[in-house]
């Protein structure tokens, strides 16, 4: 049965599975058949568009990163080959597929029992983010129960963090009653909650660097297309520092300038199509949680719940995309300079906009805070990837795909450079009841706090986010 499940999902892929899930959810919400079908098709078209754009853009970015590496002469033995290698291993392992089925049932139960207000099955495809950690745990311990326990705990933590940031994400990205809950991208809620007060003390909230401000101040030069071109020119030059006297170098720089300008222009258009898939669902949710209590608000409404949607919806937002592109050369530089780091981010650098959405939403697009938080957290993530390089490589080699010739150790910057997930992983594979028990205790404290103080938590996050807006 597990082989059949694996064959089914690898055959149809996300661009088919996600629309089917959206169609089913729309039906359960009472959306008209025609509208449900339009939503499903829009989701499929959007995901296909994302795939085409990223597939076309990734080789250009990867080539420049490799040139930067050659320029420095620094050798980092663990190479990032992208999240796709991890997803293949996740769906190729027995423990991964077991959790895929069991996790779906658990997600339904947690929502039905109102332990969470996030409906996770609508984001079913991204469950491979749990499955890869279970696969690695089983590779290390050969303990099926412990591996499944780890994946289950990561699911609980993911739902907790997704609900904490749900109000902020929904507000910033303009998709009512929606949030993102990909396990490999949601943990960024933690660093911005911890670091935001520090950034405010340093005055970062008073530095209003946003694409909107650029546009207001510089006109045409502040448009996303122009910003993409300027950023493409910068990255192109950094990738060709040692050969700026050659015509071929300037040819590559010019091409990348146009390519990044195109991404900054086209991606938001595709995002609009994809986001449109969720509008009817959000409206249906809104109708269902309307209460007769006129005093209730989005903060206090006891019937409010959120649809977990693919984080591709936020990828094309201008601030998110711009910050992600700026972090590409920053993280390559950090990888070279970070003492003790063994991991080189390459392919997954294009996923950086996915990886920062929670930070963007909780700071209302404060570019300085986004970059500072990203550098701090992803630097810790490089240490996690360095530690887990051997384990991840073994898991992919056993359950995924053959490694490219000459590559000894691999990682996924998006899946594995995850400080919080790595700490939880370390606690579980230690098989020490004290460490595992501490993880459970901290989760329960967070859960109780959210269930009893949810309006206050959301109000606090709104207040913190508002500090990033210019005074009127």
Buried (B, 14 or more C-beta within 10 A) or exposed (E): EBEEBBEEBEEEEBBBBBBBBBBBBBEEBEBEEEBBBBBBBBBBBBBBBBBEBBEEBBEBBBEBBBBBBEBBEEEBEBBBBBBBBBBBBBBBBBBBBBBBEBBBEBBEEBBEEEBBBBBBBBBBBBBBBBBBBBBBBBBBBEBBEBBBBBBBBBBBBBBBBBBBBBBBBBBBBEBBBBBBBBBBBBBBBBBBBEBBEEBBEEEBBEBBBBBEBBBEEEEEEBBBBBBBBBBBBBBBBBBBEEBEEEEEBBEBBEEBBBBBBBBBBBBBEBBEBBBBBBBBBBBBBEEEBEEEEEEBEBBBBEEBBBBBBBBBBBBBBBBBBBBBBBBBBBBBBBBBEBEEBBBBBBBBBBBBBBBBBBBBBBBBBBBBBBBBBBBBBBBBBBBBBBBBBBBBBBBBBEBBEEBEEEEEBBBBBBBBBBBBBBBBBBBBBEEEEEBBEEBEEEBEEBBEBBEEEBBEBBBEBBEBBEBBEEEE
